[in-house]
């Protein structure tokens, strides 16, 4: 069944991918109408998320963010399809980093680093520019797709500009192996995921709501004392993004437990509040709110 789905969908995806971006955005407008107005994909989840995150906004303001977020959602999907065939020359015109020199002192000291980002703007594309702009080679953690054929396709696409994408359960062993060999690298995490219920170690505020927060990146950073940066990406216009590095913690071992996680959440929340339409609201961000056990106690990270 997986192979059949791959065979049926690959040709139309490839045909879309070879189209110029301006044509893809015309198609994106059509799919926006289809997904938002006719199908109403996850509209209840989006509305609940926005209402919880921005209780101070009225219905008209929330509706405006909702529409814009769906337009951006479809745009990013089209940009992902374009990734299959996009050239390095074109991707370089659409992505930039404002302050790559911030990382130079760490590379010169032979220090590997950690980048934290979230489901904001286009997280799929931005890692492509790292290899071109920095001295670091970058490895990014990712979750395998259920369809192994599409998983290989997506991984091949993500890897074609030099970035290495590694499955979540293999990521920490890979870091340890690189450190043992003396390989200097940058490691990227999308850290705004909701942790599995049996893996919750910390509850903290996100958009004013207490929710369980992933602490895996902090755990690794503290164990290995790797400097951590927030990789902030903003959409300049359709299909064009600009990223900036912000130092969150230079010596994680010296930080108190969950301090780094709190800094990361504060950074991404600041970005969301500035332009909420570029965050992905289709995920159930607050599904565990009000479920914190009365006897919950944090475990050492």
N, C-alpha and C positions, 0 to 999 in steps of 0.2 A: 504493500500500500504506500509506504514511504517513497519507494522508487517510482511508482506510478505518478504520485503527486509531483515529484521532481521533474519527470519527463514532460508532464502536461504544462507545468508552470514555467519551466526554464526558458522556452522560446519567447513567450510574450514578455517576460522580465528582461531578456536580452534585448529585444526590440525597443522596449522603453529605455533601456540603459544607453543605447547608442544615439538617442535623440538629444538635441541641444537642450541646455537647461531651460531656456525660455519656453520651449515647447512643453517640457515636463511640468513647468509651473502652470501652464494653461490646463494641462490634464489634471494637475493637483487641484485647481479650482473646481473642476467637474467632480472629482472624488470628494472634495469638501462638501459640496451640495448633497452628494449621495450619502456620505457617511453621517453628516451632521443633521441635515434636514429630513432625509427620507428614512435612513436606518436608525439614526439616533444612537450610534455606538457608544455604550457606557455613559450615556448622558446623565443618568441618575447618580453614578459615582462621581462624575466631574462636578455636578452641581452641589452634591453633599460636601466634597472636598473644598470647593471654593467658599461655600457658606461657612464651613467650620474655620477655614484659614483667614477669612476676611469678614468677620461678623459686623464690622463697622460700615460695610458697603451696602448700598441699597440694591434692589433687584436689577435696575437698569445697568448699574456699574458691573455687577456680577455677570450679567448677560453679555456685556461687551467683552469682558475677559474670556468668558466661555467661548464665544465665537472666534476670537483671535487665537485662542489656544488650539482649537480644532484646525484652523487654517495652518498653523505652524506644525501641528502633529502630522498632517498629510504632507506638507512640504518636506519634513524630515524623512518620511517614508520614501518619497520620490528621490531625495538626495542619497538615501541608502542604495536604492536601485541604481542610480547613476554611478555609484562607487564601483560597480562591477567592471565598467569600461573606462572610467575617467582617467585621464592622463596625469602624470605628475605635474606637467606644466599648468594644466587647468586648475588642479587642486591647490597649487601654490598661489594662484591668483585669488582664490576664495578663502584662504586661511592665512592668518598671520599671528605672531606672538609679539607683544609690545616690549617685553623686557627679558629676552633670553639670556642676557648677560648676568642676570641675578643668579643663575645656576653655575656660572663659570668658576667661582671660588671653591665650590663644593667638588666639582669635577677635578680641579687642579689638586685638591687634597686627597683625591682617590676615594671620595665619599659617595656611596649610593644614596639615592633619595626616593621619597614616596610622594606621589601626586594624588590628591583627592579631588574628585569632581562629583557631579550629580547628573540626574536626568534633566538637564537644562540646555537650551539652545540645541546644538547638534553634537552630542557626545561621541557619535560614531565617527564623524569626520576629524575631530580636532586632534586625535592622536597621530594622524597622518603627518602633521606638520612638525612634530617633535624631532623626528630623525633629521629633517632638513635644517632645523633652526638651532638644535642643541648638539653638544658633543656627546651627550648620553645616547645609548641605545635604550629603547623603551619596551617594557613588557607590561601587558595589561591583562587583568583577570577578567574572565568572561564565563557566562553560564552556557553550557552546551545546549543546542537545540534538540528537540525530540527526534526530528527527522535527520538522520546521519548524513544524508546526501546534501541537504541544504546547510547543515552544520559545516561540512567540508567547504562548500562554496563560500559561505560567509567568512569562514576563517581564512581561506585563501585570499579573499578580497581585502580583509583587514590587514593581512600580513604583507601585501604586495608593495607597500611603501617602506618596508623595513621593520615596522613594529611587530613584535611577537605577541600573539594572543594565547593565553594559557588558561585551561579549565581551572575553576576555583579550587578544587581539591588538590590540584598539582602545583598551585602557585607558591605556597610557603616552602615546600621542599625545593622548588626551583630557585627561590631567593637564597636559601641556605647553600645550595650547590654553587651558585654564582659567587657568593661571599667566600666560600672555601677556595674557589679557583682564583679569587682576586679580580673577578669581573665587575667593573663599575657600571651600574645600570640605574635607570629610573623605573619605578614600579607604579602603575596606575590602578586606582580603585574607583568604582562608582559606589560611594559609601552611603547613599540615601535609600538603600533597600530596607525593607522591613524584615527583621530576622525571623527565622522559624521560631515557633513558640517555645520549643524545648531548648533553644539556644540563646534565649534572652538573658543578658547579663546586666543590662542598664536601661533605665527609663529616664528620659529627659524631655525638655520642652522643644517642640518643633512647631513653629507658627502658633505659639501660645497654647499648645495642647501637649499633655504628657503622653509620650508614646515610647515604645521600645526602639532602641537605636543600635545599629550595627557597630560593634567595637573591635572587629577583627583587624582593621588597619591600625588602630591605636595599639592593640596588643602586639602586633608585629613590630611597629615602630619603637615601642618601649623595650621590647626584648633585645632588639638589634641596635637601638639608639640611632635610627636613621632620620635625618631631617625631613620634615613633612611640609609640603606646600599645597595651598589650595589653587587648583587650576581653573581660574574663572574665565568662562567663555561667554561672550555677548554676541547677539546677532546684529550686524550692522545694517544689512538689508537681506532680501531673499537670496539665499545661497552664498552669503558672505559672512564670515565670522572672525572675531578678533579675541585672542586669549591673552590673559595676564597672570603671571605667577604672584602669589601672595604667601609669604612665609608664615606658617602657623606655629611651628615649634622646631627650634634648631637642635635641642637636646631633649628628646622625649623622656629619657630616663629620669630627668630632673623634674618633670611635670608631675602634678598630682594625678591620681587615677581619674580618668574620664575628662580631664581638663582639655586634652587635645580633641576629643570627640565633641565637646561643647564648643570649642573654637571653630571646628569645621561646620557644625550645625548653624552657628551664628553667621558664618560667612555665606553659606548657601541661602539661609533665610533672608539675609540682607539683599542678596541678588534677586531672589524671588519677589520680595516686596517692591523692589525697584521696577521690575517688568514681569509681572506674574504670568503673562500670556505665553512666555517661552519655557515654562516649566511643564512637565508632563503630568497632567492631573487625571489621566485615565486610569492610573494605578490606585489601589485602595490604600492611600497613605495613612489613614487613621482607623484602620480596621480593628486595632487592639485598644483604642482609647476607652478609658473607664474599666479596663480589665486587669489592671495591675493587682496582683494578689496582695492581700493585707499583710501577709507574712514575708513579702519579698525582701531579700537582702542581696546586695551586689556581691559578685564573686571577684576575686583579685584578677586584674587583666594581665 
